[in-house]
Amino acid sequence: MQFLLNLPLRYKFWLVNGVSFAGMLVLTLFAILDYRHGLLEQRQAQARMALHYQAVTTAAGDTTALLFRIEEGRVQWLSSAQSEPAGLRQRLQAVRIQSGFQWRDAVADAGFNHYWADFFSSDPLRYLALHGSGRDQAVGMVVEVPSILQLCWEKAPYYGTVVFLMMVLVLFASQMLIQFVSKPITVLRQAMLKVHQHGDLAVRVDSDSSDEVGQMTQAFNQMVKDLSRIVT
């Protein structure tokens, strides 16, 4: 605390700027977290609708989606736009088909591992959606949701530009405040030193403001005036 008290005024303003910058980064991170959460819910709802359609029509339908069919333990890849992801059949071996919609997250742990995966995992098979008929048959979809790190790189130009413009505005405002505050204080300090070192009681400091610094300047002028009257 004493270190902060001894810091020059301009450095205290810079410290406030640093805290503001850190706060902007935290807000940006929370914005990306909220965006990913909304994206995950949107993809889940889309998968539910798409798989319900596939289960009703029993047709491949849109082959651009990452669709597959499970029938008596056999996996059939339906997408012609992309090859079957490696490890899909192994991932589906432990799946127990149930009637209706199923949403499967490969990271079942709700603790640290889950948050770590949200930030850094690039597993393309993490999210799987299934719609089972209850007769060892189901249609499924690989749901691709980018990690938070991937979203950060993807949104970096947008959020980076916003944060940069905000920091330029904050720095400009900070420099203006530094000039408004430190300049009259520096002038007042020089006047005090002149009185102290040379005993010049004719020193006066001009002040156009009525804030705390202006009030302190007026008090100094009145004090020097009273001392000059006493001395003479």
Secondary structure, DSSP 8 states (H G I E B T S, - for coil): -HHHHHS-HHHHHHHHHHHHHHHHHHHHHHHHHHHHHHHHHHHHHHHHHHHHHHHHH-S---TTS-EEEEETTEEEE--SSS---TTHHHHHTT----BEEEEEES----SHHHHHHHHH---TTSEEEEEE-SSSEEEEEEE----HHHHHHHHHHHHHHHHHHHHHHHHHHHHHHHHHHHHHHHHHHHHHHHHHHH--TT--------SHHHHHHHHHHHHHHHHHHHH-
